[in-house]
């Protein structure tokens, strides 16, 4: 199976809604919602700002 980015969203509910539309228009295809994890350095910098 080849993975391909179809579209990117900032909110999970927007991605889930689009996934529903995709599965209705192409019922034989398989789609998933995936997330890009922020880099570890960016996480520790944001956590340090909160302390």
C-alpha positions in Angstrom: 0.0 0.0 0.0 1.3 3.4 -0.9 0.6 6.4 1.4 -0.1 9.8 0.0 -1.0 13.0 1.8 -4.4 14.2 0.5 -4.8 17.3 2.6 -3.7 18.7 5.9 -5.9 20.1 8.7 -5.2 21.9 11.9 -8.1 20.4 13.8 -9.0 16.7 14.2 -12.7 17.2 13.7 -12.1 18.9 10.3 -10.0 15.9 9.3 -12.6 13.4 10.5 -15.3 15.2 8.5 -13.2 15.2 5.4 -12.5 11.5 5.9 -16.2 10.8 6.0 -16.7 12.6 2.7 -13.8 10.7 1.1 -15.1 7.3 2.2 -18.6 8.2 0.8 -17.2 9.2 -2.6 -14.8 6.3 -2.8 -16.1 3.4 -0.8 -13.6 0.9 -2.1 -10.6 3.0 -1.2 -8.9 3.0 2.3 -8.2 6.3 4.0 -6.7 7.1 7.5 -6.1 10.2 9.5 -2.5 10.6 10.5 -0.7 13.3 12.6 2.7 14.9 12.3 4.4 15.0 15.7 6.3 18.2 16.5 10.1 17.8 16.9 11.3 16.9 20.4 13.3 20.1 20.7 10.1 22.2 20.0 8.2 20.3 22.7 10.8 20.9 25.4 11.1 24.6 24.5 7.3 25.0 24.8 7.2 23.1 28.1 10.0 25.3 29.4 8.0 28.4 28.6 5.1 27.1 30.6 7.1 26.5 33.8 
